[in-house]
Amino acid sequence: MFFIQPNDHISISSAICEYGINYQITGNEIGVQRNKFKQKVFLLEEDYNRLTILRDKAEEQKDKQRTKELTIQLKSISDQISRIELETIVEHPDWINSAEIFAGYPTDTIAKYFNSFTTDVQDSFFGLYLSKIITASVTGSPAPEFTLQNDKGEDVSLNDYKGKYIVLEFWGTWCGYCGRDCHE
């Protein structure tokens, strides 16, 4: 995945590795920034992918102990990647890529760091997106209406809980890297 704007002339070079594709993007600012970030995390991401395959095999073989061990290792790698992400954001408030990384973080974390971004980053595509996330979740504002199925297959509406305190958690088991529990 990469970001391209009109009039960018990018080039992509890549190397297929055992558990991932190591790629470099040149020709636009965000690509160069992403390259620098990816250099810091690529080996961790490759190890994460390798361990995910091993964990999936252990689950298929119903080896609960091995699955548990691998899950702990995956969490450790995920935590390392998260630390590097936050370090990158703090070190580079002038990078559009920092705002892009932040798009997957919880609103309170985005709000905590957003004002440290330079004006150019805040006014970028990703900065404007983050700004919308922050302002859309102002305390006291109503949540958007929705209806979803619960774990028993029954429809549950937000209106069913009107006037009650609720906690909502959304995630997807199908998403390996982006679904990892890694954001603070």
C-alpha positions as a printed Julia matrix, in Angstrom:
184×3 Matrix{Float64}:
   0.0     0.0     0.0
   1.3     3.44   -0.85
   0.03    6.98   -1.22
   0.25    8.91   -4.47
  -0.96   12.41   -5.32
  -1.63   13.94   -8.74
   1.58   14.79  -10.61
   3.71   12.45   -8.48
   6.08   10.34  -10.54
   6.9     7.42   -8.31
   9.08    4.38   -8.73
   8.78    1.2    -6.72
  11.53   -1.3    -6.24
  11.09   -4.46   -4.24
  12.64   -7.65   -3.05
  10.57  -10.69   -2.22
  11.73  -12.05    1.11
  10.7   -15.25    2.81
   7.89  -13.67    4.87
   7.24  -10.33    3.22
   8.03   -7.92    0.43
  10.67   -5.32    1.16
   9.87   -2.36   -1.06
  11.12    1.18   -1.55
   9.13    4.06   -3.04
  10.81    7.07   -4.58
   9.33   10.1    -6.28
   7.21   11.6    -3.53
   7.76   12.85    0.0
   5.49   10.44    1.83
   7.1     7.47    0.03
  10.58    8.49    1.17
   9.28    8.97    4.72
   7.6     5.57    4.65
  10.85    3.97    3.42
  12.69    5.3     6.47
   9.97    4.01    8.78
   9.78    0.61    7.06
  13.54    0.15    7.47
  12.97    0.27   11.22
  10.17   -2.3    11.29
  10.56   -4.61    8.29
  12.44   -7.37   10.12
   9.89   -7.27   12.94
   7.02   -7.46   10.44
   8.66  -10.42    8.72
   9.08  -12.19   12.04
   5.44  -11.37   12.87
   4.31  -12.95    9.58
   6.48  -16.04   10.18
   5.12  -16.52   13.7
   1.54  -16.0    12.49
   1.95  -18.9    10.06
   3.4   -21.08   12.83
   0.58  -20.12   15.2
  -2.04  -20.92   12.57
  -0.46  -24.36   12.05
  -0.41  -24.95   15.81
  -4.1   -24.01   15.98
  -4.89  -26.43   13.14
  -3.03  -29.17   15.01
  -4.91  -28.19   18.19
  -1.58  -27.64   20.01
  -2.86  -25.24   22.65
   0.49  -24.81   24.43
   2.37  -23.96   21.22
  -0.45  -21.64   20.12
  -0.25  -19.84   23.46
   3.56  -19.48   23.24
   3.36  -18.11   19.71
   0.56  -15.71   20.63
   2.75  -14.29   23.41
   5.64  -13.86   20.96
   3.33  -12.14   18.46
   2.13   -9.74   21.15
   5.73   -8.89   22.01
   6.56   -8.09   18.38
   3.35   -6.12   18.03
   4.29   -4.06   21.09
   7.76   -3.41   19.63
   6.25   -2.19   16.36
   3.86    0.08   18.28
   6.75    1.61   20.22
   8.62    2.27   16.98
   5.49    3.8    15.45
   5.04    6.19   18.37
   8.76    7.02   18.46
   8.61    7.83   14.74
   5.57   10.07   15.21
   7.21   11.93   18.1
  10.56   12.25   16.28
   8.95   13.38   13.01
   5.95   15.68   13.59
   6.79   17.15   10.18
   6.19   13.87    8.31
   2.88   13.25    6.55
   3.65    9.56    7.08
   3.43   10.17   10.84
  -0.18   11.3    10.4
  -0.86    8.3     8.14
   0.48    5.89   10.78
  -1.75    7.54   13.36
  -4.93    6.88   11.36
  -5.22    3.43   12.98
  -4.83    4.63   16.57
  -7.56    5.31   19.14
  -9.01    8.81   19.21
  -7.55    9.72   22.6
  -4.04    8.89   21.42
  -4.53   10.88   18.21
  -5.81   13.85   20.23
  -2.82   13.63   22.58
  -0.25   14.03   19.78
  -2.14   15.82   16.99
  -1.16   19.36   18.03
   2.53   18.43   17.89
   2.25   18.01   14.1
   3.43   20.89   11.94
   0.79   22.97   10.18
   1.71   21.34    6.85
   1.05   17.88    8.3
  -2.19   18.98    9.98
  -3.36   20.42    6.64
  -2.36   17.31    4.67
  -4.85   14.66    3.53
  -4.07   12.47    6.56
  -3.93   15.42    8.97
  -7.4    16.55    7.9
  -8.64   12.98    8.31
  -7.23   12.84   11.85
  -8.83   16.19   12.63
 -12.21   14.79   11.58
 -11.69   11.77   13.83
 -10.94   14.01   16.8
 -13.86   16.38   16.26
 -16.33   13.59   15.44
 -15.86   12.05   18.86
 -16.33   15.05   21.11
 -17.48   13.99   24.56
 -21.21   14.27   24.84
 -21.92   14.04   21.13
 -24.36   11.29   20.09
 -22.97    8.12   18.58
 -24.15    7.28   15.07
 -27.06    4.84   14.93
 -26.28    1.27   13.89
 -27.53   -2.28   14.16
 -25.2    -5.3    14.24
 -25.44   -8.96   15.12
 -24.15  -10.15   18.47
 -22.28  -13.41   19.04
 -25.63  -15.27   19.1
 -26.68  -13.92   15.69
 -29.3   -11.57   17.15
 -29.67   -8.0    15.89
 -28.58   -5.45   18.47
 -29.19   -1.74   18.0
 -27.52    1.1    19.82
 -31.03    2.36   20.61
 -31.61   -0.84   22.63
 -29.25    0.59   25.24
 -30.39    4.2    25.28
 -29.69    5.78   28.68
 -27.27    3.02   29.73
 -23.48    2.98   29.84
 -22.0     0.76   27.14
 -18.56   -0.11   25.82
 -18.21   -0.92   22.13
 -15.25   -2.79   20.69
 -14.9    -3.43   16.97
 -12.22   -5.66   15.48
 -11.73   -8.31   12.83
 -10.15  -11.72   13.29
  -9.3   -11.85    9.58
  -6.87   -8.93    9.73
  -3.38  -10.16   10.63
  -1.03   -7.2    10.75
  -3.54   -4.33   11.05
  -5.77   -6.23   13.48
  -3.02   -6.81   15.99
  -3.66   -5.44   19.44
  -0.84   -2.96   19.41
  -2.1     0.58   19.86
  -1.98    2.39   23.14
